[in-house]
Amino acid sequence: MSAAAAAPPPARAGGPRTLVVKVGGSLVSDKRTDDHLDTAAIHAYAALVADLVRTFPGRTVFVAGGGALGHGAVRDLDAADGFAALDLTRATFAVKWAWTAAFREAGIRALPLQVAAMCTDQRSGAVADLTVVRRLLAEGVLPVLSGDCILTADGSLRIYGSDHVPGMLVDGSLGPVRIVTLTDVPGILTGTGPDGPVLPWVSPDDTASAHALVWETAPWDTSDAMRGKVDALAAHARRGAECVITRGDRASASLHHLLAPMDRWPADVPHTLISRTRPASLPHPRTAPPPSDPGITSARS
Ligand code: ATP
């Protein structure tokens, strides 16, 4: 057993035990195409994640966004063919392999895992076997996951997108779990500009405020972009995860803050938190104004 297996570093108070970091396809590919993959961007992000894994071994699981290849594989599926989504396994394995090769070049051990072999739908919902993920973490190896198609209770395949995959890791044996989705926007923008303010917090039990801000989805997108992400992360947060949407920057100095308590994140990293725990720094929701004093009469009345 390795040193990482013998003594997994404990989570700092307020920080997660396990970090699931997803690098969105929008950061490493042009999703208007079916096959673009930016290997220079993948290498830059892989170096940042590798540094995180070296510094905090056994604490991180990686999820690769499908990007152009993933969306391209499921754009025109034959609804009459229950196995039509199969091509997603091939496409997302190519994406996982590009990441795994980059992690190897960055000097860490990483292993791509096929979600379809670890997770199926049962009558009670999707059920995952995390035995191999736990073993890899115990050995300090980075598990590399991606979206996939999974077997349903009726024997067909359904798409299990990369924003849904982190949910299979929300398990007592890995908790507390934080899920960070790095994408091409700094969070849920409250206006139309890419650098405008973002919603600081969304309650997973009331996503109406987030839904109201979501823009129309581009025609090439198959996962409903931000709306799909919010719904997937809210479901993970209702099961106990702390979920964050923030912008990826391949030129960042480090990603160490992703494992720090949220109140210690750098002030210049805007993000949207989706969690049942409301950040203490947020003002309390406005209470209804007190009824006007019936003894005071307006000059107009
Ligand atoms: P992938 O699903 O391929 O991994 P990703 O996770 O990087 O990609 P998307 O799922 O496309 O990214 O989600 C980010 C996109 O959501 C943004 O590029 C933007 O176009 C869209 N979006 C819609 N409404 C909003 C909003 N209010 N604030 C921010 N982004 C929004």
py3Dmol code that shows the C-alpha trace and the ligand (Angstrom):
import py3Dmol

protein = """\
ATOM      1  CA  MET A   1       0.000   0.000   0.000  1.00  0.00           C
ATOM      2  CA  SER A   2       1.322   3.484  -0.832  1.00  0.00           C
ATOM      3  CA  ALA A   3       1.858   6.348   1.609  1.00  0.00           C
ATOM      4  CA  ALA A   4      -1.336   7.949   0.261  1.00  0.00           C
ATOM      5  CA  ALA A   5      -3.277   4.805   1.167  1.00  0.00           C
ATOM      6  CA  ALA A   6      -1.795   4.631   4.664  1.00  0.00           C
ATOM      7  CA  ALA A   7      -2.597   8.206   5.650  1.00  0.00           C
ATOM      8  CA  PRO A   8      -5.124  10.034   3.511  1.00  0.00           C
ATOM      9  CA  PRO A   9      -4.852  13.728   4.426  1.00  0.00           C
ATOM     10  CA  PRO A  10      -7.858  14.842   6.436  1.00  0.00           C
ATOM     11  CA  ALA A  11     -10.204  17.515   5.131  1.00  0.00           C
ATOM     12  CA  ARG A  12      -9.596  20.926   6.711  1.00  0.00           C
ATOM     13  CA  ALA A  13     -12.528  22.170   8.769  1.00  0.00           C
ATOM     14  CA  GLY A  14     -15.016  23.565   6.263  1.00  0.00           C
ATOM     15  CA  GLY A  15     -13.237  21.987   3.316  1.00  0.00           C
ATOM     16  CA  PRO A  16     -14.230  18.808   1.489  1.00  0.00           C
ATOM     17  CA  ARG A  17     -12.750  15.341   1.909  1.00  0.00           C
ATOM     18  CA  THR A  18     -13.129  14.733  -1.813  1.00  0.00           C
ATOM     19  CA  LEU A  19     -13.079  17.177  -4.696  1.00  0.00           C
ATOM     20  CA  VAL A  20     -14.736  16.273  -7.983  1.00  0.00           C
ATOM     21  CA  VAL A  21     -13.418  18.698 -10.573  1.00  0.00           C
ATOM     22  CA  LYS A  22     -15.034  18.855 -13.982  1.00  0.00           C
ATOM     23  CA  VAL A  23     -13.362  20.770 -16.795  1.00  0.00           C
ATOM     24  CA  GLY A  24     -16.160  21.770 -19.155  1.00  0.00           C
ATOM     25  CA  GLY A  25     -15.990  20.958 -22.816  1.00  0.00           C
ATOM     26  CA  SER A  26     -16.367  24.654 -23.611  1.00  0.00           C
ATOM     27  CA  LEU A  27     -12.845  25.248 -22.220  1.00  0.00           C
ATOM     28  CA  VAL A  28     -11.104  22.674 -24.403  1.00  0.00           C
ATOM     29  CA  SER A  29     -13.119  22.468 -27.613  1.00  0.00           C
ATOM     30  CA  ASP A  30     -15.233  24.380 -30.071  1.00  0.00           C
ATOM     31  CA  LYS A  31     -18.658  22.865 -29.477  1.00  0.00           C
ATOM     32  CA  ARG A  32     -20.027  24.159 -32.789  1.00  0.00           C
ATOM     33  CA  THR A  33     -18.035  21.313 -34.421  1.00  0.00           C
ATOM     34  CA  ASP A  34     -18.322  17.529 -33.897  1.00  0.00           C
ATOM     35  CA  ASP A  35     -14.664  16.718 -33.380  1.00  0.00           C
ATOM     36  CA  HIS A  36     -12.548  19.646 -32.181  1.00  0.00           C
ATOM     37  CA  LEU A  37     -10.260  19.107 -29.177  1.00  0.00           C
ATOM     38  CA  ASP A  38      -7.703  21.717 -28.108  1.00  0.00           C
ATOM     39  CA  THR A  39      -4.767  19.614 -26.872  1.00  0.00           C
ATOM     40  CA  ALA A  40      -2.792  22.673 -25.738  1.00  0.00           C
ATOM     41  CA  ALA A  41      -5.681  23.687 -23.464  1.00  0.00           C
ATOM     42  CA  ILE A  42      -5.991  20.105 -22.163  1.00  0.00           C
ATOM     43  CA  HIS A  43      -2.270  20.040 -21.322  1.00  0.00           C
ATOM     44  CA  ALA A  44      -2.487  23.368 -19.497  1.00  0.00           C
ATOM     45  CA  TYR A  45      -5.466  22.295 -17.344  1.00  0.00           C
ATOM     46  CA  ALA A  46      -3.944  18.825 -16.811  1.00  0.00           C
ATOM     47  CA  ALA A  47      -0.798  20.456 -15.378  1.00  0.00           C
ATOM     48  CA  LEU A  48      -2.937  22.434 -12.898  1.00  0.00           C
ATOM     49  CA  VAL A  49      -4.906  19.343 -11.823  1.00  0.00           C
ATOM     50  CA  ALA A  50      -1.680  17.302 -11.580  1.00  0.00           C
ATOM     51  CA  ASP A  51      -0.252  19.881  -9.183  1.00  0.00           C
ATOM     52  CA  LEU A  52      -3.409  19.589  -7.062  1.00  0.00           C
ATOM     53  CA  VAL A  53      -3.123  15.782  -6.987  1.00  0.00           C
ATOM     54  CA  ARG A  54       0.573  15.896  -6.063  1.00  0.00           C
ATOM     55  CA  THR A  55      -0.113  18.371  -3.262  1.00  0.00           C
ATOM     56  CA  PHE A  56      -3.256  16.642  -1.908  1.00  0.00           C
ATOM     57  CA  PRO A  57      -2.993  12.979  -2.993  1.00  0.00           C
ATOM     58  CA  GLY A  58      -6.103  10.830  -2.949  1.00  0.00           C
ATOM     59  CA  ARG A  59      -8.554  13.731  -2.692  1.00  0.00           C
ATOM     60  CA  THR A  60      -9.488  14.486  -6.318  1.00  0.00           C
ATOM     61  CA  VAL A  61     -11.634  12.781  -8.949  1.00  0.00           C
ATOM     62  CA  PHE A  62     -11.543  14.231 -12.464  1.00  0.00           C
ATOM     63  CA  VAL A  63     -14.500  14.484 -14.857  1.00  0.00           C
ATOM     64  CA  ALA A  64     -13.895  15.466 -18.485  1.00  0.00           C
ATOM     65  CA  GLY A  65     -16.648  17.466 -20.189  1.00  0.00           C
ATOM     66  CA  GLY A  66     -17.682  15.938 -23.496  1.00  0.00           C
ATOM     67  CA  GLY A  67     -17.248  19.097 -25.557  1.00  0.00           C
ATOM     68  CA  ALA A  68     -17.507  18.840 -29.327  1.00  0.00           C
ATOM     69  CA  LEU A  69     -16.939  15.061 -29.429  1.00  0.00           C
ATOM     70  CA  GLY A  70     -19.534  14.304 -26.747  1.00  0.00           C
ATOM     71  CA  HIS A  71     -22.223  16.599 -28.115  1.00  0.00           C
ATOM     72  CA  GLY A  72     -21.422  15.459 -31.681  1.00  0.00           C
ATOM     73  CA  ALA A  73     -21.995  11.797 -30.763  1.00  0.00           C
ATOM     74  CA  VAL A  74     -25.560  12.309 -29.548  1.00  0.00           C
ATOM     75  CA  ARG A  75     -26.855  15.135 -31.723  1.00  0.00           C
ATOM     76  CA  ASP A  76     -29.088  13.111 -34.062  1.00  0.00           C
ATOM     77  CA  LEU A  77     -30.052   9.917 -32.266  1.00  0.00           C
ATOM     78  CA  ASP A  78     -32.604   7.478 -33.735  1.00  0.00           C
ATOM     79  CA  ALA A  79     -35.377   7.470 -31.117  1.00  0.00           C
ATOM     80  CA  ALA A  80     -36.464   3.990 -32.273  1.00  0.00           C
ATOM     81  CA  ASP A  81     -33.037   2.475 -31.463  1.00  0.00           C
ATOM     82  CA  GLY A  82     -32.639   1.849 -27.737  1.00  0.00           C
ATOM     83  CA  PHE A  83     -28.865   1.503 -28.189  1.00  0.00           C
ATOM     84  CA  ALA A  84     -28.411   4.634 -30.313  1.00  0.00           C
ATOM     85  CA  ALA A  85     -26.430   6.426 -27.562  1.00  0.00           C
ATOM     86  CA  LEU A  86     -23.670   3.771 -27.701  1.00  0.00           C
ATOM     87  CA  ASP A  87     -21.410   6.005 -29.777  1.00  0.00           C
ATOM     88  CA  LEU A  88     -21.099   8.302 -26.747  1.00  0.00           C
ATOM     89  CA  THR A  89     -18.915   5.658 -25.051  1.00  0.00           C
ATOM     90  CA  ARG A  90     -16.442   5.742 -27.957  1.00  0.00           C
ATOM     91  CA  ALA A  91     -16.463   9.537 -28.209  1.00  0.00           C
ATOM     92  CA  THR A  92     -16.024  10.230 -24.512  1.00  0.00           C
ATOM     93  CA  PHE A  93     -13.342   7.554 -24.240  1.00  0.00           C
ATOM     94  CA  ALA A  94     -11.346   9.481 -26.835  1.00  0.00           C
ATOM     95  CA  VAL A  95     -11.760  12.587 -24.648  1.00  0.00           C
ATOM     96  CA  LYS A  96     -10.775  10.689 -21.475  1.00  0.00           C
ATOM     97  CA  TRP A  97      -7.732   9.282 -23.271  1.00  0.00           C
ATOM     98  CA  ALA A  98      -6.570  12.760 -24.345  1.00  0.00           C
ATOM     99  CA  TRP A  99      -6.802  13.860 -20.688  1.00  0.00           C
ATOM    100  CA  THR A 100      -5.119  10.707 -19.356  1.00  0.00           C
ATOM    101  CA  ALA A 101      -2.188  11.123 -21.748  1.00  0.00           C
ATOM    102  CA  ALA A 102      -1.841  14.755 -20.627  1.00  0.00           C
ATOM    103  CA  PHE A 103      -1.900  13.722 -16.940  1.00  0.00           C
ATOM    104  CA  ARG A 104       0.831  11.152 -17.662  1.00  0.00           C
ATOM    105  CA  GLU A 105       2.922  13.842 -19.317  1.00  0.00           C
ATOM    106  CA  ALA A 106       2.325  16.058 -16.298  1.00  0.00           C
ATOM    107  CA  GLY A 107       3.862  13.310 -14.175  1.00  0.00           C
ATOM    108  CA  ILE A 108       0.922  11.800 -12.287  1.00  0.00           C
ATOM    109  CA  ARG A 109      -0.762   8.400 -12.431  1.00  0.00           C
ATOM    110  CA  ALA A 110      -4.262   8.618 -13.891  1.00  0.00           C
ATOM    111  CA  LEU A 111      -6.678   5.899 -15.030  1.00  0.00           C
ATOM    112  CA  PRO A 112      -9.698   6.421 -17.302  1.00  0.00           C
ATOM    113  CA  LEU A 113     -12.829   4.617 -16.069  1.00  0.00           C
ATOM    114  CA  GLN A 114     -15.899   3.808 -18.114  1.00  0.00           C
ATOM    115  CA  VAL A 115     -18.937   5.087 -16.231  1.00  0.00           C
ATOM    116  CA  ALA A 116     -21.141   2.591 -18.128  1.00  0.00           C
ATOM    117  CA  ALA A 117     -19.216  -0.206 -16.392  1.00  0.00           C
ATOM    118  CA  MET A 118     -19.676   1.328 -12.931  1.00  0.00           C
ATOM    119  CA  CYS A 119     -23.219   2.664 -13.004  1.00  0.00           C
ATOM    120  CA  THR A 120     -26.651   1.400 -14.115  1.00  0.00           C
ATOM    121  CA  ASP A 121     -30.214   2.521 -13.662  1.00  0.00           C
ATOM    122  CA  GLN A 122     -32.201   0.394 -11.293  1.00  0.00           C
ATOM    123  CA  ARG A 123     -35.850   0.739 -10.349  1.00  0.00           C
ATOM    124  CA  SER A 124     -34.715   2.925  -7.427  1.00  0.00           C
ATOM    125  CA  GLY A 125     -32.533   5.171  -9.663  1.00  0.00           C
ATOM    126  CA  ALA A 126     -28.894   5.189 -10.871  1.00  0.00           C
ATOM    127  CA  VAL A 127     -26.620   2.996  -8.735  1.00  0.00           C
ATOM    128  CA  ALA A 128     -22.809   3.120  -8.913  1.00  0.00           C
ATOM    129  CA  ASP A 129     -20.097   0.777  -7.674  1.00  0.00           C
ATOM    130  CA  LEU A 130     -17.261   2.942  -6.350  1.00  0.00           C
ATOM    131  CA  THR A 131     -14.895   0.125  -5.354  1.00  0.00           C
ATOM    132  CA  VAL A 132     -12.325   0.962  -8.020  1.00  0.00           C
ATOM    133  CA  VAL A 133     -12.587   4.733  -7.459  1.00  0.00           C
ATOM    134  CA  ARG A 134     -11.882   4.251  -3.748  1.00  0.00           C
ATOM    135  CA  ARG A 135      -8.914   1.952  -4.490  1.00  0.00           C
ATOM    136  CA  LEU A 136      -7.445   4.443  -6.944  1.00  0.00           C
ATOM    137  CA  LEU A 137      -7.793   7.306  -4.465  1.00  0.00           C
ATOM    138  CA  ALA A 138      -6.210   5.183  -1.732  1.00  0.00           C
ATOM    139  CA  GLU A 139      -3.227   4.630  -4.030  1.00  0.00           C
ATOM    140  CA  GLY A 140      -2.990   8.314  -4.941  1.00  0.00           C
ATOM    141  CA  VAL A 141      -4.076   7.633  -8.547  1.00  0.00           C
ATOM    142  CA  LEU A 142      -6.396  10.117 -10.285  1.00  0.00           C
ATOM    143  CA  PRO A 143      -9.657   8.545 -11.538  1.00  0.00           C
ATOM    144  CA  VAL A 144     -10.618  10.069 -14.924  1.00  0.00           C
ATOM    145  CA  LEU A 145     -14.361   9.917 -15.648  1.00  0.00           C
ATOM    146  CA  SER A 146     -16.586  11.433 -18.322  1.00  0.00           C
ATOM    147  CA  GLY A 147     -20.174  11.439 -19.488  1.00  0.00           C
ATOM    148  CA  ASP A 148     -21.297   8.115 -20.946  1.00  0.00           C
ATOM    149  CA  CYS A 149     -24.398   6.126 -21.804  1.00  0.00           C
ATOM    150  CA  ILE A 150     -25.669   3.828 -19.057  1.00  0.00           C
ATOM    151  CA  LEU A 151     -27.931   0.794 -19.070  1.00  0.00           C
ATOM    152  CA  THR A 152     -31.492   1.570 -18.014  1.00  0.00           C
ATOM    153  CA  ALA A 153     -33.879  -0.627 -16.070  1.00  0.00           C
ATOM    154  CA  ASP A 154     -35.593  -1.625 -19.351  1.00  0.00           C
ATOM    155  CA  GLY A 155     -32.345  -2.690 -21.067  1.00  0.00           C
ATOM    156  CA  SER A 156     -31.799   0.321 -23.321  1.00  0.00           C
ATOM    157  CA  LEU A 157     -29.077   2.968 -23.080  1.00  0.00           C
ATOM    158  CA  ARG A 158     -29.569   6.499 -21.878  1.00  0.00           C
ATOM    159  CA  ILE A 159     -27.239   9.477 -21.911  1.00  0.00           C
ATOM    160  CA  TYR A 160     -25.605  10.204 -18.557  1.00  0.00           C
ATOM    161  CA  GLY A 161     -24.056  13.623 -19.114  1.00  0.00           C
ATOM    162  CA  SER A 162     -20.821  14.866 -17.560  1.00  0.00           C
ATOM    163  CA  ASP A 163     -22.654  17.268 -15.220  1.00  0.00           C
ATOM    164  CA  HIS A 164     -24.593  14.260 -13.847  1.00  0.00           C
ATOM    165  CA  VAL A 165     -21.539  12.006 -13.395  1.00  0.00           C
ATOM    166  CA  PRO A 166     -20.231  13.781 -10.220  1.00  0.00           C
ATOM    167  CA  GLY A 167     -23.457  12.714  -8.487  1.00  0.00           C
ATOM    168  CA  MET A 168     -22.313   9.089  -8.440  1.00  0.00           C
ATOM    169  CA  LEU A 169     -19.426  10.175  -6.177  1.00  0.00           C
ATOM    170  CA  VAL A 170     -21.708  11.753  -3.559  1.00  0.00           C
ATOM    171  CA  ASP A 171     -21.324   8.818  -1.257  1.00  0.00           C
ATOM    172  CA  GLY A 172     -20.703   8.649   2.480  1.00  0.00           C
ATOM    173  CA  SER A 173     -17.373   6.901   1.979  1.00  0.00           C
ATOM    174  CA  LEU A 174     -15.960   9.892   0.063  1.00  0.00           C
ATOM    175  CA  GLY A 175     -17.781  12.729   1.841  1.00  0.00           C
ATOM    176  CA  PRO A 176     -17.903  15.564   2.406  1.00  0.00           C
ATOM    177  CA  VAL A 177     -17.820  15.990  -1.389  1.00  0.00           C
ATOM    178  CA  ARG A 178     -17.349  19.261  -3.253  1.00  0.00           C
ATOM    179  CA  ILE A 179     -18.129  19.354  -6.984  1.00  0.00           C
ATOM    180  CA  VAL A 180     -16.496  22.171  -8.940  1.00  0.00           C
ATOM    181  CA  THR A 181     -17.489  22.647 -12.582  1.00  0.00           C
ATOM    182  CA  LEU A 182     -14.997  24.821 -14.436  1.00  0.00           C
ATOM    183  CA  THR A 183     -16.601  26.357 -17.499  1.00  0.00           C
ATOM    184  CA  ASP A 184     -16.341  29.381 -19.810  1.00  0.00           C
ATOM    185  CA  VAL A 185     -18.438  31.704 -17.611  1.00  0.00           C
ATOM    186  CA  PRO A 186     -17.714  32.863 -14.029  1.00  0.00           C
ATOM    187  CA  GLY A 187     -20.970  31.432 -12.630  1.00  0.00           C
ATOM    188  CA  ILE A 188     -24.637  32.111 -13.319  1.00  0.00           C
ATOM    189  CA  LEU A 189     -24.456  35.590 -14.828  1.00  0.00           C
ATOM    190  CA  THR A 190     -27.184  37.972 -13.735  1.00  0.00           C
ATOM    191  CA  GLY A 191     -26.850  40.103 -16.894  1.00  0.00           C
ATOM    192  CA  THR A 192     -25.794  39.492 -20.465  1.00  0.00           C
ATOM    193  CA  GLY A 193     -22.096  40.469 -20.303  1.00  0.00           C
ATOM    194  CA  PRO A 194     -19.529  37.664 -19.787  1.00  0.00           C
ATOM    195  CA  ASP A 195     -17.836  39.563 -16.943  1.00  0.00           C
ATOM    196  CA  GLY A 196     -20.909  40.860 -15.151  1.00  0.00           C
ATOM    197  CA  PRO A 197     -21.993  39.877 -11.638  1.00  0.00           C
ATOM    198  CA  VAL A 198     -23.003  36.285 -10.882  1.00  0.00           C
ATOM    199  CA  LEU A 199     -25.563  34.791  -8.520  1.00  0.00           C
ATOM    200  CA  PRO A 200     -23.475  34.058  -5.413  1.00  0.00           C
ATOM    201  CA  TRP A 201     -25.713  31.273  -4.100  1.00  0.00           C
ATOM    202  CA  VAL A 202     -28.580  29.077  -5.231  1.00  0.00           C
ATOM    203  CA  SER A 203     -30.631  26.952  -2.882  1.00  0.00           C
ATOM    204  CA  PRO A 204     -30.955  23.469  -4.395  1.00  0.00           C
ATOM    205  CA  ASP A 205     -34.533  23.414  -3.078  1.00  0.00           C
ATOM    206  CA  ASP A 206     -35.505  26.525  -5.029  1.00  0.00           C
ATOM    207  CA  THR A 207     -33.768  26.931  -8.381  1.00  0.00           C
ATOM    208  CA  ALA A 208     -36.298  29.403  -9.793  1.00  0.00           C
ATOM    209  CA  SER A 209     -33.930  32.375  -9.325  1.00  0.00           C
ATOM    210  CA  ALA A 210     -31.267  30.565 -11.381  1.00  0.00           C
ATOM    211  CA  HIS A 211     -33.673  29.346 -14.070  1.00  0.00           C
ATOM    212  CA  ALA A 212     -34.943  32.893 -14.547  1.00  0.00           C
ATOM    213  CA  LEU A 213     -31.427  33.987 -15.576  1.00  0.00           C
ATOM    214  CA  VAL A 214     -30.616  31.219 -18.047  1.00  0.00           C
ATOM    215  CA  TRP A 215     -30.305  32.229 -21.704  1.00  0.00           C
ATOM    216  CA  GLU A 216     -31.684  30.306 -24.638  1.00  0.00           C
ATOM    217  CA  THR A 217     -29.571  27.218 -25.377  1.00  0.00           C
ATOM    218  CA  ALA A 218     -27.456  27.208 -28.557  1.00  0.00           C
ATOM    219  CA  PRO A 219     -28.707  24.758 -31.225  1.00  0.00           C
ATOM    220  CA  TRP A 220     -25.520  22.643 -31.135  1.00  0.00           C
ATOM    221  CA  ASP A 221     -25.789  22.038 -27.375  1.00  0.00           C
ATOM    222  CA  THR A 222     -27.305  18.688 -26.325  1.00  0.00           C
ATOM    223  CA  SER A 223     -27.130  19.060 -22.530  1.00  0.00           C
ATOM    224  CA  ASP A 224     -29.187  22.255 -22.133  1.00  0.00           C
ATOM    225  CA  ALA A 225     -26.062  24.277 -21.193  1.00  0.00           C
ATOM    226  CA  MET A 226     -26.454  26.250 -17.942  1.00  0.00           C
ATOM    227  CA  ARG A 227     -30.022  25.074 -17.262  1.00  0.00           C
ATOM    228  CA  GLY A 228     -28.882  21.439 -17.460  1.00  0.00           C
ATOM    229  CA  LYS A 229     -25.899  22.194 -15.243  1.00  0.00           C
ATOM    230  CA  VAL A 230     -28.017  23.939 -12.590  1.00  0.00           C
ATOM    231  CA  ASP A 231     -30.529  21.067 -12.479  1.00  0.00           C
ATOM    232  CA  ALA A 232     -27.781  18.418 -12.251  1.00  0.00           C
ATOM    233  CA  LEU A 233     -25.845  20.284  -9.535  1.00  0.00           C
ATOM    234  CA  ALA A 234     -28.999  21.068  -7.535  1.00  0.00           C
ATOM    235  CA  ALA A 235     -29.759  17.325  -7.470  1.00  0.00           C
ATOM    236  CA  HIS A 236     -26.212  16.599  -6.207  1.00  0.00           C
ATOM    237  CA  ALA A 237     -26.541  19.363  -3.586  1.00  0.00           C
ATOM    238  CA  ARG A 238     -29.844  17.938  -2.338  1.00  0.00           C
ATOM    239  CA  ARG A 239     -27.909  14.718  -1.665  1.00  0.00           C
ATOM    240  CA  GLY A 240     -25.349  16.654   0.404  1.00  0.00           C
ATOM    241  CA  ALA A 241     -22.687  17.857  -2.030  1.00  0.00           C
ATOM    242  CA  GLU A 242     -21.357  21.402  -2.099  1.00  0.00           C
ATOM    243  CA  CYS A 243     -21.444  22.446  -5.779  1.00  0.00           C
ATOM    244  CA  VAL A 244     -19.672  25.356  -7.451  1.00  0.00           C
ATOM    245  CA  ILE A 245     -19.809  26.818 -10.954  1.00  0.00           C
ATOM    246  CA  THR A 246     -16.818  28.996 -11.819  1.00  0.00           C
ATOM    247  CA  ARG A 247     -14.710  29.950 -14.794  1.00  0.00           C
ATOM    248  CA  GLY A 248     -11.656  27.912 -15.712  1.00  0.00           C
ATOM    249  CA  ASP A 249      -8.462  29.795 -16.445  1.00  0.00           C
ATOM    250  CA  ARG A 250      -5.695  27.688 -17.919  1.00  0.00           C
ATOM    251  CA  ALA A 251      -3.160  30.388 -16.958  1.00  0.00           C
ATOM    252  CA  SER A 252      -4.098  30.253 -13.222  1.00  0.00           C
ATOM    253  CA  ALA A 253      -1.217  29.981 -10.773  1.00  0.00           C
ATOM    254  CA  SER A 254      -2.874  27.030  -9.005  1.00  0.00           C
ATOM    255  CA  LEU A 255      -6.150  25.268  -8.219  1.00  0.00           C
ATOM    256  CA  HIS A 256      -5.350  24.689  -4.526  1.00  0.00           C
ATOM    257  CA  HIS A 257      -8.268  26.866  -3.408  1.00  0.00           C
ATOM    258  CA  LEU A 258     -10.684  24.261  -4.807  1.00  0.00           C
ATOM    259  CA  LEU A 259      -9.966  22.174  -1.689  1.00  0.00           C
ATOM    260  CA  ALA A 260     -10.064  25.106   0.760  1.00  0.00           C
ATOM    261  CA  PRO A 261     -13.097  26.150   2.825  1.00  0.00           C
ATOM    262  CA  MET A 262     -15.292  28.373   0.630  1.00  0.00           C
ATOM    263  CA  ASP A 263     -14.733  31.425   2.854  1.00  0.00           C
ATOM    264  CA  ARG A 264     -10.984  31.168   2.150  1.00  0.00           C
ATOM    265  CA  TRP A 265     -11.345  31.282  -1.638  1.00  0.00           C
ATOM    266  CA  PRO A 266      -9.542  34.240  -3.250  1.00  0.00           C
ATOM    267  CA  ALA A 267     -11.833  37.273  -3.447  1.00  0.00           C
ATOM    268  CA  ASP A 268     -11.131  37.674  -7.175  1.00  0.00           C
ATOM    269  CA  VAL A 269     -12.632  34.295  -8.125  1.00  0.00           C
ATOM    270  CA  PRO A 270     -16.329  34.884  -8.838  1.00  0.00           C
ATOM    271  CA  HIS A 271     -18.483  31.767  -8.553  1.00  0.00           C
ATOM    272  CA  THR A 272     -21.981  30.465  -7.948  1.00  0.00           C
ATOM    273  CA  LEU A 273     -22.402  28.101  -4.996  1.00  0.00           C
ATOM    274  CA  ILE A 274     -25.260  25.580  -5.066  1.00  0.00           C
ATOM    275  CA  SER A 275     -25.530  24.134  -1.580  1.00  0.00           C
ATOM    276  CA  ARG A 276     -28.028  23.656   1.218  1.00  0.00           C
ATOM    277  CA  THR A 277     -25.664  25.716   3.378  1.00  0.00           C
ATOM    278  CA  ARG A 278     -26.148  29.414   2.764  1.00  0.00           C
ATOM    279  CA  PRO A 279     -22.804  31.285   2.890  1.00  0.00           C
ATOM    280  CA  ALA A 280     -22.497  33.245   6.151  1.00  0.00           C
ATOM    281  CA  SER A 281     -21.157  36.232   4.198  1.00  0.00           C
ATOM    282  CA  LEU A 282     -24.469  36.727   2.341  1.00  0.00           C
ATOM    283  CA  PRO A 283     -26.964  39.203   3.758  1.00  0.00           C
ATOM    284  CA  HIS A 284     -30.053  37.568   5.165  1.00  0.00           C
ATOM    285  CA  PRO A 285     -33.023  37.444   2.829  1.00  0.00           C
ATOM    286  CA  ARG A 286     -35.018  40.615   3.049  1.00  0.00           C
ATOM    287  CA  THR A 287     -37.905  40.307   5.459  1.00  0.00           C
ATOM    288  CA  ALA A 288     -41.227  41.939   4.633  1.00  0.00           C
ATOM    289  CA  PRO A 289     -41.235  45.659   5.527  1.00  0.00           C
ATOM    290  CA  PRO A 290     -43.051  46.386   8.781  1.00  0.00           C
ATOM    291  CA  PRO A 291     -46.679  47.493   8.297  1.00  0.00           C
ATOM    292  CA  SER A 292     -46.949  51.294   8.253  1.00  0.00           C
ATOM    293  CA  ASP A 293     -47.857  52.894  11.542  1.00  0.00           C
ATOM    294  CA  PRO A 294     -51.612  53.558  11.433  1.00  0.00           C
ATOM    295  CA  GLY A 295     -51.026  56.572  13.666  1.00  0.00           C
ATOM    296  CA  ILE A 296     -49.032  58.372  10.947  1.00  0.00           C
ATOM    297  CA  THR A 297     -51.125  59.765   8.153  1.00  0.00           C
ATOM    298  CA  SER A 298     -49.755  60.765   4.807  1.00  0.00           C
ATOM    299  CA  ALA A 299     -50.010  64.482   4.027  1.00  0.00           C
ATOM    300  CA  ARG A 300     -51.898  63.483   0.866  1.00  0.00           C
ATOM    301  CA  SER A 301     -54.636  61.502   2.558  1.00  0.00           C
TER     302      SER A 301
END
"""
ligand_1 = """\
31
ATP
P -19.836 20.740 -21.536
O -21.279 20.483 -21.183
O -19.533 20.430 -22.962
O -18.889 20.087 -20.590
P -19.528 23.310 -20.171
O -19.897 22.597 -18.928
O -18.237 24.018 -20.174
O -19.621 22.333 -21.418
P -22.121 24.515 -20.732
O -22.822 23.276 -20.234
O -22.307 24.864 -22.171
O -20.573 24.459 -20.470
O -22.575 25.736 -19.802
C -21.990 27.022 -19.932
C -22.796 27.883 -20.873
O -24.054 28.229 -20.300
C -22.191 29.263 -21.172
O -21.195 29.216 -22.187
C -23.403 30.096 -21.610
O -23.543 30.111 -23.019
C -24.589 29.300 -21.040
N -25.467 30.141 -20.189
C -26.810 30.247 -20.321
N -27.317 31.102 -19.426
C -26.287 31.563 -18.680
C -26.175 32.481 -17.584
N -27.228 33.119 -17.036
N -24.957 32.697 -17.054
C -23.866 32.076 -17.555
N -23.897 31.209 -18.599
C -25.100 30.943 -19.177
"""
view = py3Dmol.view(width=600, height=400)
view.addModel(protein, "pdb")
view.setStyle({"model": 0}, {"cartoon": {"style": "trace"}})
view.addModel(ligand_1, "xyz")
view.setStyle({"model": 1}, {"stick": {}})
view.zoomTo()
view.show()
